[in-house]
Amino acid sequence: MEILFGHIYLVDFDPSVGREYQKMRPALVIQSNVVTEHSDLVTVVPVSSKIEKRDGDDVLLMKTERNRLLHDSLLKVHQVSSFDKRRFVHRIGEADQSVMEQIAHYLRKHFRL
């Protein structure tokens, strides 16, 4: 399966420890395609449908035909994680440009770039 920047995939987060996100869930790929081509690990941000638990930096992701999510959701940006490509089950959809710009803004803050 081809894994692409800005696309949303169903990813197996288990086994998890402590406060890490768990179970099979959607995740947004935030790693560039160039890096993904040369690595077995892919960096993602988990998606949560519990929008009432929004933290200050979380990015709201409204369900659309393009992203094909079942519910309005949150991108839990504080939970940036990398997983082996074998944990990726299938592609769900794709985030729009404005969402990716919000993620880029947060990542500059997160990594102090």
C-alpha positions in Angstrom: 0.0 0.0 0.0 1.2 3.5 -0.9 1.3 5.8 2.2 1.1 9.5 1.4 1.5 12.8 3.2 -1.9 14.4 4.1 -3.8 11.1 3.8 -5.8 9.5 6.5 -5.3 5.7 7.2 -6.7 3.2 9.6 -3.8 2.4 11.9 -3.3 -0.2 14.6 -2.0 1.7 17.7 -1.9 -1.4 19.9 0.0 -2.3 21.9 0.0 1.0 23.7 1.3 2.1 27.1 0.1 4.7 29.6 -1.6 7.7 28.0 -0.8 6.7 24.4 -3.7 6.4 22.0 -5.0 2.9 21.7 -6.8 0.5 19.4 -7.4 0.7 15.7 -8.1 4.3 14.7 -7.7 6.8 11.9 -4.5 8.7 11.7 -3.2 11.5 9.5 0.2 11.1 7.9 2.4 14.2 8.6 5.6 12.8 7.2 6.8 13.8 3.7 6.5 11.4 0.9 10.3 11.5 0.3 11.0 10.4 3.8 8.3 7.7 3.7 9.8 6.2 0.5 13.1 5.6 2.4 11.8 4.5 5.8 9.7 1.7 7.3 8.4 4.1 9.9 5.7 6.7 9.2 4.9 9.7 11.4 1.2 10.4 12.1 -1.2 12.3 14.3 -4.1 10.3 15.7 -7.7 11.1 15.0 -10.3 11.1 17.8 -14.1 11.4 17.4 -14.4 12.8 21.0 -14.6 16.5 20.0 -15.8 17.5 23.4 -12.3 16.7 24.7 -10.6 19.3 22.6 -7.3 20.7 23.9 -6.1 24.1 22.9 -3.9 23.0 20.0 -6.0 20.1 18.7 -7.2 20.7 15.1 -10.8 20.2 14.3 -11.4 17.9 11.3 -15.0 18.1 10.0 -16.2 15.0 8.2 -16.2 15.6 4.4 -16.5 13.5 1.2 -12.8 14.0 0.8 -11.6 12.7 4.2 -14.4 10.1 4.4 -14.5 10.1 8.2 -17.6 8.9 9.9 -17.7 11.8 12.5 -16.4 15.3 13.0 -13.1 14.6 14.7 -10.0 16.1 16.3 -6.4 15.7 15.3 -4.6 15.1 18.6 -1.5 17.0 17.7 0.2 16.4 21.1 0.3 12.7 20.2 2.7 12.7 17.2 3.8 9.1 16.8 5.7 7.0 14.3 4.7 3.5 13.4 5.9 0.7 11.2 4.2 0.6 7.8 2.8 -2.9 8.7 0.4 -1.2 11.2 -1.4 0.6 8.4 -4.6 -1.3 7.5 -6.1 0.8 4.6 -6.5 4.3 3.3 -9.6 6.2 4.5 -9.3 9.6 2.8 -7.4 12.8 2.6 -7.2 16.1 4.7 -7.7 19.4 2.9 -5.1 22.1 2.5 -6.4 24.3 5.4 -6.1 21.4 7.8 -2.6 20.6 6.7 -1.6 24.3 7.2 -3.0 24.2 10.7 -0.9 21.0 11.4 2.2 22.7 9.9 1.7 25.7 12.2 1.4 23.5 15.2 4.4 21.3 14.3 6.6 24.5 14.0 5.5 25.3 17.6 5.9 21.7 18.8 9.5 21.3 17.4 10.4 24.9 17.9 11.2 25.4 14.2 
